[in-house]
């Protein structure tokens, strides 16, 4: 899966399940309007021992809830009572990051999102009480000090669509059937067939999106299902969980099979694609997990966003 904002690499437990918190943000003061990089003034004395959140601007856009994937601008500090170092911000690159609201993140963040609409801003203090004893021990082994709270100022910008929406057309690939239930439901892909797999790469548009084309070097956020041609065996799917992000499309840094990279480079955001990927653009002559060697792979891919 994708890396979060690089500054969070030092906070590997950020999205671990967490305990409760209050709305008292411990005397912290935040300057700046939502949509601009914030500045935080820290109080004197010891850092907060309890996690908390504070809504700074309730926002006027759509409400947010668990299960939503939200593009946010995010700034984070380490509150040590001395330097109170700013670890980083998305405002530097001017590129909001997607985060899924779920119970895998600290409860103070879930609560902050629930009380803040798009266009707003909230602050969350993630202190040691947000981690279980086991999580604290694991963090210590990884060289992370959970005794120093992290302070996040989060600006929800937009939500990620849950699926490609629009008029679906038959991709016209013999041996493959795609049912499109509509709304936010996942497409149903069937690959059980006696038809011979195509030797060439197949990239068909089932639903044509209305967004921009994915550009080289961008990241794309997608939902997908993958099956093996002829067997109808599903080996992977993101549906029912967090969407998958592919970084560095069209570059040497991309970490997906060649067929995916080719399909996503130039794809229209909002589209649903059917991909039939021959072995040379997939995993080739080597088995990969539950995928036998020389398999032809079939995917439906919903291109939800690019950034």
N, C-alpha and C positions, 0 to 999 in steps of 0.2 A: 504494500500500500504506500501511498504518497507520504512524504515528509511534511510535518507541520511547519509553520513558520520557524525558520532556522533558530531564532532566539529561544525557542521552546525545547531545543535539544537538551538543554541543561535541566529540564523539568519533565523527565520521562513519566512521572505519575500524574501529570496534569489532568489527564482524562480518565484516571482511575475512579472507581466508585467512591463517593465521599460522604462524610457525615453532614449534619445540618450546619446552620450558621444564622447570624442575625442580620438586621439591616443597619447596624451601627458600624460605620467604616473606620472606627478607631482614630478619629481626629484628623484624618487625611483631608487635604483640600485640593481640588482639581480646577485648573484654570483652562479656558478655551472652550469654544463651541463645538458641538457634535459636528463631525465632518472635517475637523482640523486637528492636527497633532496636539494632544493634551500635555499640560505641564502639571506635575504633582508636587505639592509641598508636604513634607513629612513632619510630624510633630517630634519634639524632643523626647528623649527617654527610650525605653525598651520598645521593640516592635510588638505588634499585636500578637496575642497568644491564641485568639479565636478567629475563625473564618467569618467573613461578613460580606455583605454587598450593599450598595447604595445606588439607587436610580438617580442619575444626575439630570437626565432629560428623558421624559417618558416617550417622546417621539409621537408622530401623527400618522404614521403609515400603518401597514398591516400588523396585526398581532402575531406573536410567535409562540410556538408550542413544541413539546417533545416530538421528535421525528423530523422536524424541519432541518434542512441544511441551509445555513445562513452564511452569506458572504459578509465578513466583518473587517473593519479596521481595528487593529489590536496593538496596544502598547503595553510593555511589561517592565516592571522594576523588581529588584531584590531589596526587600526592606530589612536591613541589618542594623539600623539605628546609628550607622556611621556614614558610609558613603551613599547608601540607598541608590545603588547603581541602576541606571536604565539599561536593560538588556537588549532592547531593540523595539522596532515599530514597523508596521506595514506602511506607514505614511512615507517612509524613506523611498521605497520603490513605487509608491502610489498604486499598490496592487492588493486589494482586499483578499483575504484568505477564506476558504470555505470551512465551516465547522458544523458538525451535526449535533443538535441539542439532544442529549440522551443521558441516561443514568450512569454512563461511563465517565461523565465529567463531574467535577465537584458540585454539590448541591447548591452552593451559593451562586454558581454560574447558571444552573438550571433556573433558579429563582429569579436571577437578574434578567435572563432572557424572557421569562414569563411576564415580568412587569414592565418590559421595555419594548416598544414597537419600533418598526423600521424608521430610521432617521433619528433615533434617540441615542442615548449613551448611558452606560452604567459602569460602576467600578466594583471589582470583586477582590477581596483579600483572601488568598488561599494560604491558610496557616497549617501548622502541624496537625491540628485536630481534624483536618480533612483526609488524613491518611490512617489506615489501620496499622497495627503494630507490624504485621507482615510486610505491608507496603513500605513502611519506614525502613525495615531491615533490608529489603531488596534495593531501596534507593541508596542506602549506605554502601552496599556492595558495589553499586554502580558509580560511587563517588559523588552522589547528590546529597546535599544537606537540606533536609526538609524542616529543620528548626528555624530557618529564615523564611518568613512569609514572602510570597510573590504577590505583587499588586498588579492587577490588570485593569485597564480602561478599555472598554469594548464598545464600538460603534456599529450596530447592525445596519448594513447597507441594503441588502436585497436577499431574497430567498431563492433557492434553487428549485426549478420545476421538478416534480416527482417522476415525470415521465414525458416522453415526446407525445404531443397532442396534435391531432389533425386528421385529415382524410388518409386512410391507409389504402395502398394499392398492392396487388399481387406481385411479388418480386419475380415470378415466372421462372423459378429454378426447379426443374424436375427432380423429385426425390425429397424436396423440402417443403414443409407447410408451416405457415406462420398465422396464428390467430391473434387478432388485435381487439381485445375487449373494450378498449377505450378508457377514458378517464385516467386515473393514476395506476391502473392495474398493469402488471407485467404481461408482455406478449407471451403466447404459448408457442414454443418452437418444437416441431416434430421432425426428426431426421431418420426415422426407421424406413428404410427403402432398399430395394434390390437394384436400383439405378446405380450405374457406375459414377463415381465422384468425378467432377470436372478436373481436368488437369491444370487449367488456368485459374488464376485468382478471380473470384467473383465478388463484386461490391455493388449491391443493389439498394436503392432508396425505397423504403416502405412508406415512410412519412417524411415529407419534405418540410424542413424547418424554415423559419422566417428570420433567423438570426444571422450574424456575420459568419464568414468562413473562418475555420480554425487556421491560424497562421503558424508557420515554422517557428519553433522555439517556445510556443505557448504550452500551457497545461490545459487539458480537457477533462471535464468531469462527466462521467458516464455511468449508466446502469447497463448491465449486460447479462446474457446467459450463453454458456458455451456447451456444445454437444459434439459427439463424434459421429461423423457421416456413417450412415448405414445401421448403426446400433441403437440410436436414440438415447445413448448414455450421456447424461448431464455430468460434466466434470467440474463445473464452476458456475456460480451466479452471484451477482451483487444484490439482486432483488431481495427485499426483506431485511436488508442491512444498510450500511452506509454506502453511498455511491463511491466508485473507484476513480481516482485521479491519475491521469497519465501525464507525466512531466517531460518537457524537452522534446516535444513532437518534431520529427524531422531532423533531429540532431543526434550526435553520437552518444548523448547522455540518456536517450530514451531507453526505458527498461521493459519494453513489451516486444512481442514477436513482430517480425517484419510486416506481416499482413495487417496487423493492427495499425502500425505506424503509417503505412501507406494509405489506409482507409481514413484515418483521422486527419491527416495532413490535407487541409482544404475542405474538410467536411463542413456542412452547414449546421450551426447550432440550432437545436430544436428538432433535428432529424432522427429518424429510426432507420438503421441500416441492417441489411442482411449480408454477412460476410461468409464466403466459403473459401477456406484457406488451405491450399495444398501443402504437403509436408515441407517443401523447401522454403516456404514463407512462415512455417509454424515451428514445430520442434524437430523436424527432420527425421533422421534415422535413429534418434535416441528416444527411449521412453521417458515420459515426464510425469511422475506421480501415477495417476490412474489412466494416463493417456498412452496407448501403445505406440511403439515406433512406427513411423511412416503413416500416421493418421492424418486424414483430412478433417479439419475442424470447421464447425459451423457456429456462427455467433449471430445473435441479435444485439445491436448496440444502440442505445439511446444517448445521443450527444446532448447533454443537458446544459453545459456552459463551457466557455473557454476564457482564459485570463492569462 
